[in-house]
Structures are given as C-alpha cells and as structure tokens.
C-alpha cells in the first residue's frame, strides 16, 4: 500500500513564502514522478509543478520563477518552495506520486491561503 502525505500549508500574506512537503511511503521501489497540483473553489485541479525521476522539472507558467520543486530521493520526499505568493495562489494543494507511468496516488491535500 502506498501513502502520500502533504504538509506545510497555511495562511500567509501576499509576498510571503510557504514550503509544502510531500512524503511517499509504502512498498515501492522508486517514484517515477511527483507532481504538485492545486484546486481553487470553482476551478479544475491544475498542475503546478512536477519533478521526474531523472530530476527534470516543469512548472506552470504563472508560478515559474516563484515556486521551486525539489526532492530527497532516499527520503522519498518532495518539497514545493513557494515565494512571492499572490492571492491567486490560494487553493488546496495536492501531491500526486506516480510509482509507474500508469499507477499514481494522491495525498489528502493541504490548504494554502494568501490574503492580507
């Protein structure tokens, strides 16, 4: 069984920073890719950032230069460092771990609120 657990959400003022963590545990040999997604009320869930097993990364254009995805392979942990946060970044952030190209697991989500 694979578990994906996020942490690190909260409230921050515009311009502030938060760091989200995603830890994958269970009977897996490796993680193929880990992506951070977000969903704001009334909106569809969207991909924010992804890191592949090769270490390559990709970002949603609106967060490029402000967000950084990184990982610790041995700890099976991925972080999303979010800087210069804006009110439009407010959403529930979800972590998805793909253990194969066709098998993935979602975390429960963590709320990020950016407001003054």
C-alpha positions in Angstrom: 0.0 0.0 0.0 1.3 3.4 -0.9 0.6 6.5 1.1 1.1 10.1 0.1 1.1 12.7 2.9 1.3 16.5 2.4 2.1 19.1 5.0 3.1 22.8 5.2 0.0 24.6 4.1 -1.3 27.6 6.0 -2.1 31.3 5.8 0.4 33.9 4.5 0.2 37.5 3.4 0.8 38.5 -0.2 4.5 38.4 -0.9 5.2 35.8 1.7 6.5 32.3 1.4 5.5 28.8 2.3 7.1 25.4 1.8 5.0 22.3 1.2 6.2 18.8 1.8 5.1 15.5 0.3 6.3 12.2 1.6 5.6 8.9 -0.1 5.7 5.7 1.9 4.9 2.1 1.3 6.1 -0.9 -0.7 7.5 0.9 -3.7 10.9 0.7 -5.2 11.1 4.1 -6.7 8.8 7.0 -7.6 8.5 7.8 -11.3 7.4 11.4 -10.9 5.9 13.6 -8.3 3.6 16.5 -9.1 2.1 19.3 -7.1 -1.4 20.3 -8.2 -3.9 22.8 -6.8 -7.6 23.4 -6.9 -9.3 26.6 -6.1 -13.1 26.8 -5.4 -15.0 26.5 -8.7 -11.9 25.7 -10.7 -10.5 22.5 -12.0 -7.4 20.9 -10.5 -4.3 22.1 -12.3 -0.7 21.0 -12.4 1.6 23.5 -10.7 5.0 21.7 -10.8 6.4 18.3 -11.5 9.7 16.6 -10.9 10.6 13.4 -12.8 12.8 10.5 -11.6 15.5 12.0 -13.8 15.4 15.2 -11.8 13.9 17.2 -14.6 11.3 19.7 -13.6 8.4 21.6 -15.2 6.3 24.5 -13.9 3.0 26.1 -14.7 4.0 29.4 -16.4 2.3 31.6 -13.7 4.5 30.2 -10.9 7.8 29.9 -12.8 10.4 31.9 -11.0 8.4 32.0 -7.8 8.0 28.3 -7.0 10.7 25.6 -6.8 10.2 21.9 -6.7 12.9 19.8 -5.2 13.3 16.3 -3.7 15.3 13.9 -1.5 15.2 10.6 -3.3 16.3 8.5 -0.3 13.6 10.0 1.9 11.0 9.9 -0.9 10.1 13.4 0.0 9.4 16.3 -2.4 9.1 19.9 -1.5 7.4 22.9 -3.1 9.0 26.2 -2.1 6.6 29.0 -2.8 7.8 32.5 -2.7 6.2 35.9 -3.6 2.8 34.4 -3.1 -0.2 36.1 -4.5 -3.9 35.9 -3.6 -4.5 33.9 -6.8 -2.2 31.1 -5.4 -4.9 30.4 -2.8 -6.1 26.8 -3.3 -5.9 23.3 -1.9 -2.6 21.9 -2.9 -2.3 18.2 -3.7 0.6 15.9 -4.2 0.4 13.1 -6.7 3.1 10.4 -6.8 3.4 8.3 -9.9 5.1 5.0 -9.0 4.8 3.8 -12.6 3.7 5.8 -15.7 0.2 4.4 -15.2 -0.1 4.0 -11.4 -0.4 7.0 -9.2 -1.5 8.0 -5.7 -2.9 11.3 -4.3 -2.5 12.9 -1.0 -5.3 14.4 1.0 -4.4 18.0 0.2 -3.2 21.0 2.2 -4.9 24.4 2.2 -2.8 27.4 1.2 -4.4 30.8 1.8 -2.8 34.1 0.6 -4.6 37.2 1.9 -4.0 40.4 3.8 
